[in-house]
Amino acid sequence: MQNIYEALMDQYRQGNTSVLATIIKQAGPSPRGIGAKCLLTKDGVLFGTIGGGLLEAEVLQKATDLMQTKVPELMSFHLKGTDVEDTDMLCGGDVEVFLAPLSPEDSGLLPFFEAILRIHRRGGSGLIATIVDPESWQAEKAPMVFLTADGEQTGSIPGCPNLETELKNKAEALVRQRVPKIHRFSEGGRSLNVFVEPVQSNPILFIFGGGHVSQQIAPLAARVGFNVRVIDDRKDFADPHLFPEAQEVLERRFEDVMGGLPVDGSSYLVIVTRGHSHDKEVVAQALKTDARYVGMIGSRRKRDIIYQRLMEEGFSKEDIARVHSPIGLSIGAETPEEIAVSIVAELVQVRAGK
């Protein structure tokens, strides 16, 4: 999503209208889920995807028209084709896509984009609320607001003061739900459909160890939306040149490595050091944090030995149950590249709440 809003800012500053397409409703299987987006620019460049195929092709064709009319549209698709030649429409579900033309004439959009990008770049969370009733849009004005979890507002929904107040009051709870969906609100005797999207900064992935497996994990994890930090106690392996995709590479002793690291309940910790003793040391520190994910590489025998030592040091079975070990999904991985795929797949699985 960050790239889409960066592209929107760029188009806005160039004085170009762009069209943002978002899946706002889904029933049954479809290529992408609720909240998936794509952006079509004036030059025909596409950022993001809502699933490809005929669905996306029809949306993009309509988006081209909307750049001229600057009137939003709601498109419905029934992906229940029966002919093998209609492969793109055989998923079996129903999808609604909202197309929003975003014009440089709307002076409120630039701070709106900037507020969203601040969350992605600096951390935190917030909420995008968009009226998805096309008839409620005014010429050159997008009724959209961005609210931080504590209710700070950017953008506006003209003529809807009660709706804005209600969104502010519910912002923290809606962000916590982490689920994009349509909510119905009443304003001045009319009912409004508002698409509410929680926005979370990309989670931080701390990789402990800078060896061959780490060098494969880092670029793959960065590509799927993790902010990567790599830590090793050896200067030659704590080398930023080995990890060009990482946000930060640190040289630190593993004995007290957690001190000063911003590990919280949204953090992911992958422990792939060069030795059992270092792995055990880092795991022991990791279990004293609120990290969302703690994973340790190694065989079941190594794991069991480390677990036994941790229990002798006072850790409970509940503590140790937090550790994913052997790390990664079971896909028969053997090479560093394959192991990285299995680990990052597990990170994505946990992040998705599966």
C-alpha positions in Angstrom: 0.0 0.0 0.0 2.9 2.4 0.7 3.9 2.4 -3.0 0.4 3.2 -4.0 0.2 6.3 -1.8 3.7 7.4 -2.8 2.5 7.1 -6.4 -0.6 9.1 -5.6 1.4 11.9 -4.0 3.7 12.0 -7.1 0.7 12.2 -9.5 -1.0 14.8 -7.3 2.1 17.0 -7.3 2.3 16.7 -11.1 -1.3 17.9 -11.4 -2.6 14.6 -12.6 -5.9 12.8 -11.8 -5.5 9.2 -10.8 -8.1 6.5 -10.1 -7.8 4.3 -7.0 -9.7 1.0 -7.2 -10.4 -0.9 -3.9 -12.2 -4.2 -3.3 -14.8 -3.2 -0.6 -16.9 -6.3 -0.5 -16.4 -10.0 -1.2 -18.5 -13.1 -0.9 -16.9 -16.4 -1.6 -13.5 -17.0 -3.3 -11.9 -14.2 -5.4 -8.4 -13.5 -6.6 -7.8 -10.8 -3.9 -9.4 -10.0 -0.6 -11.2 -7.0 0.9 -9.0 -3.9 0.9 -6.8 -4.9 -2.1 -6.0 -1.9 -4.2 -4.7 -0.8 -7.5 -4.0 2.6 -8.9 -4.1 3.7 -12.5 -2.3 6.9 -13.4 -2.9 9.3 -16.3 0.0 7.7 -18.2 -1.5 4.3 -17.9 0.9 3.0 -15.3 -0.6 0.5 -12.8 0.5 0.2 -9.2 -0.8 -2.7 -7.1 -3.4 -5.3 -8.2 -6.9 -6.4 -7.3 -6.3 -9.8 -8.8 -5.5 -9.4 -12.5 -7.5 -11.1 -15.3 -10.8 -9.9 -16.7 -11.9 -8.3 -13.5 -8.9 -6.0 -13.3 -9.0 -5.3 -17.0 -12.6 -4.1 -16.8 -11.8 -2.0 -13.8 -8.9 -0.4 -15.5 -11.0 0.4 -18.6 -13.6 2.1 -16.4 -10.9 3.9 -14.5 -9.7 5.4 -17.8 -13.2 6.9 -18.3 -13.3 8.2 -14.8 -10.2 10.3 -15.3 -12.3 12.4 -17.6 -15.7 12.4 -15.7 -14.1 12.5 -12.2 -17.2 10.8 -10.9 -16.7 7.7 -8.7 -18.2 4.4 -9.5 -19.1 1.1 -7.8 -18.6 -2.0 -9.9 -20.0 -5.5 -9.1 -18.6 -8.8 -10.4 -20.0 -12.3 -10.3 -17.1 -14.6 -10.7 -19.2 -17.6 -11.6 -18.3 -18.3 -15.2 -18.9 -21.8 -16.4 -16.9 -21.9 -19.6 -13.3 -23.0 -19.4 -12.4 -20.0 -21.6 -13.7 -17.8 -18.8 -10.9 -18.9 -16.5 -10.5 -15.5 -15.0 -14.1 -15.5 -13.8 -14.3 -19.0 -12.4 -13.5 -18.3 -8.8 -17.1 -18.6 -7.7 -17.4 -15.5 -5.6 -18.9 -12.0 -5.8 -16.8 -8.8 -5.6 -17.5 -5.1 -5.4 -14.9 -2.6 -6.4 -15.0 1.1 -5.6 -13.3 3.4 -8.1 -12.3 6.8 -6.7 -11.0 9.5 -9.0 -8.5 11.6 -7.0 -8.0 15.0 -8.4 -5.3 17.6 -7.8 -8.1 20.1 -7.5 -8.9 18.6 -4.1 -6.5 20.6 -1.8 -7.1 18.2 1.1 -5.6 15.1 -0.5 -1.9 15.9 -0.1 -1.9 16.1 3.7 -4.2 13.0 3.6 -1.6 11.0 1.6 1.2 12.4 3.8 -0.5 11.3 7.0 -0.9 7.7 5.7 2.7 7.5 4.6 3.9 8.8 8.0 2.4 5.7 9.6 4.2 3.4 7.2 7.5 5.1 7.5 7.6 5.9 11.2 5.3 3.4 12.8 1.9 3.5 14.4 -1.6 2.9 13.2 -4.6 4.7 11.9 -7.8 4.4 10.0 -8.9 5.4 6.4 -12.7 6.1 6.1 -14.2 6.6 2.7 -17.8 7.1 1.7 -18.5 4.6 -1.0 -21.9 5.9 -2.1 -21.0 7.5 -5.4 -23.9 10.0 -5.2 -22.5 11.4 -1.9 -19.3 12.6 -3.7 -19.0 16.3 -4.7 -17.1 17.5 -7.8 -13.4 17.5 -7.3 -13.8 16.4 -3.6 -13.1 13.0 -2.1 -15.1 12.4 1.1 -12.2 10.6 2.9 -10.6 11.0 6.3 -7.6 9.6 8.0 -7.7 9.1 11.7 -4.8 8.0 14.0 -5.7 5.6 16.7 -5.9 8.5 19.2 -8.4 10.4 16.9 -6.1 13.0 15.2 -7.9 13.8 11.9 -6.7 14.6 8.4 -9.1 15.2 5.5 -12.9 15.6 5.9 -16.3 14.3 5.0 -18.2 17.5 4.0 -21.6 17.9 5.6 -21.2 15.0 7.9 -20.0 16.4 11.3 -21.8 13.6 13.3 -20.2 10.9 11.2 -16.7 12.4 11.7 -17.3 12.6 15.5 -18.5 9.0 15.6 -15.5 7.8 13.6 -13.2 9.6 16.0 -14.9 8.0 18.9 -14.6 4.5 17.4 -11.1 4.9 15.8 -9.1 3.1 18.4 -11.5 0.1 18.5 -11.7 -0.1 14.7 -8.0 0.0 14.3 -7.7 -2.8 16.8 -10.0 -5.0 14.8 -7.6 -4.8 11.9 -10.3 -5.8 9.4 -11.4 -3.6 6.5 -15.1 -3.6 6.0 -18.2 -1.4 5.2 -20.0 0.2 8.1 -23.3 2.0 7.9 -23.7 5.3 9.5 -26.7 7.8 9.7 -26.3 11.5 9.0 -29.1 13.9 8.7 -31.7 11.3 8.1 -29.8 9.5 5.4 -27.8 6.2 5.6 -24.2 6.3 4.4 -21.9 3.3 3.5 -18.4 4.0 4.8 -15.5 1.7 3.9 -13.2 1.6 6.9 -9.6 0.4 6.5 -7.2 0.0 9.4 -3.6 1.0 8.5 -0.7 -0.5 10.3 3.0 0.3 9.8 5.0 -2.6 8.4 6.0 -4.9 11.2 9.7 -5.0 12.2 11.5 -8.2 11.7 14.7 -8.7 13.8 17.0 -11.3 12.3 19.6 -12.5 14.8 22.6 -13.8 12.8 24.0 -12.6 9.5 24.9 -15.9 7.8 23.8 -17.5 4.6 20.2 -18.2 5.6 19.8 -14.6 6.9 21.1 -13.2 3.7 18.2 -15.0 1.9 15.6 -14.2 4.5 16.2 -10.4 4.4 15.4 -9.6 0.8 12.4 -11.9 0.7 10.9 -10.6 4.0 11.5 -7.0 2.8 9.7 -7.7 -0.4 6.5 -8.9 1.4 6.3 -5.9 3.7 8.6 -6.4 6.7 11.0 -3.7 7.9 14.1 -5.8 8.4 16.8 -5.3 11.0 19.8 -7.7 11.1 22.0 -8.2 14.1 25.3 -10.2 14.4 28.2 -10.1 16.8 30.8 -10.4 14.0 31.8 -7.3 12.1 32.2 -9.2 8.8 28.6 -10.4 9.0 27.1 -7.2 10.5 27.8 -5.6 7.1 25.2 -3.4 5.4 26.5 -4.4 2.0 25.3 -8.0 2.7 21.8 -6.7 3.5 21.0 -3.9 1.1 17.2 -4.4 1.7 17.5 -4.1 5.5 16.5 -0.9 7.3 19.4 -1.4 9.7 22.3 -3.7 10.3 23.8 -3.8 13.8 26.9 -5.4 15.4 26.0 -6.4 18.9 26.9 -9.1 21.5 24.2 -11.8 21.7 24.6 -12.0 25.5 22.6 -8.7 25.9 21.3 -8.2 22.4 17.7 -7.2 23.3 18.8 -4.2 25.4 17.8 -1.1 23.4 16.0 -2.8 20.6 12.4 -1.6 20.1 10.8 -5.0 20.5 7.1 -4.8 21.2 3.9 -6.8 20.6 4.1 -6.3 16.8 7.7 -7.4 16.4 8.9 -10.6 14.7 12.1 -12.3 15.9 14.0 -14.8 13.8 16.9 -16.5 15.5 19.4 -18.0 13.1 22.8 -17.4 14.7 25.9 -19.5 14.1 25.7 -21.7 17.2 23.4 -23.4 19.7 24.6 -21.4 22.7 23.9 -18.1 20.9 20.5 -19.3 19.8 19.6 -20.3 23.4 20.8 -16.9 24.7 18.7 -15.0 22.2 15.6 -17.1 22.8 15.9 -16.6 26.5 15.9 -12.9 26.0 13.1 -13.1 23.4 10.8 -14.9 25.8 11.0 -11.9 28.1 9.5 -9.6 25.4 6.0 -9.3 24.0 7.1 -10.2 20.5 4.4 -11.5 18.3 6.6 -14.1 16.7 9.7 -15.9 18.0 11.3 -18.5 15.7 14.5 -20.5 16.1 16.3 -22.5 13.5 17.6 -26.0 14.2 16.7 -29.7 14.4 14.1 -31.1 16.9 17.0 -32.6 18.9 18.7 -29.2 19.2 15.4 -27.6 20.1 14.6 -30.1 22.8 18.0 -29.6 24.4 17.6 -25.8 24.4 14.1 -26.1 25.7 15.3 -28.3 28.6 17.9 -25.8 29.6 15.4 -22.9 29.4 13.0 -24.8 31.7 15.9 -25.4 34.2 16.4 -21.6 34.2 12.8 -21.1 35.2 10.9 -20.7 31.9 7.5 -22.4 31.8 6.0 -24.7 29.2 3.7 -21.8 28.2 6.7 -19.6 27.7 8.5 -22.1 25.5 5.3 -22.9 23.5 5.7 -19.4 22.0 8.7 -20.5 20.1 8.3 -21.7 16.5 11.0 -24.4 16.2 12.0 -26.0 13.9 11.4 -22.6 12.3 9.3 -22.2 9.1 6.6 -24.1 7.3 7.2 -27.8 6.5 7.9 -27.7 2.8 11.0 -30.0 2.7 13.4 -27.1 2.5 17.1 -27.8 2.4 19.1 -25.0 0.8 19.4 -21.5 2.4 17.1 -20.2 -0.3 14.4 -22.8 0.4 14.7 -22.4 4.1 14.2 -18.6 3.7 11.0 -19.3 1.7 9.7 -21.6 4.5 10.5 -19.0 7.2 9.1 -16.0 5.4 6.0 -18.0 4.5 5.5 -18.7 8.2 5.9 -15.0 9.0 3.2 -14.1 6.5 1.0 -16.8 7.9 1.3 -15.4 11.5 0.9 -11.8 10.3 -2.4 -12.9 8.5 -3.7 -14.5 11.7 -3.9 -17.9 10.1 
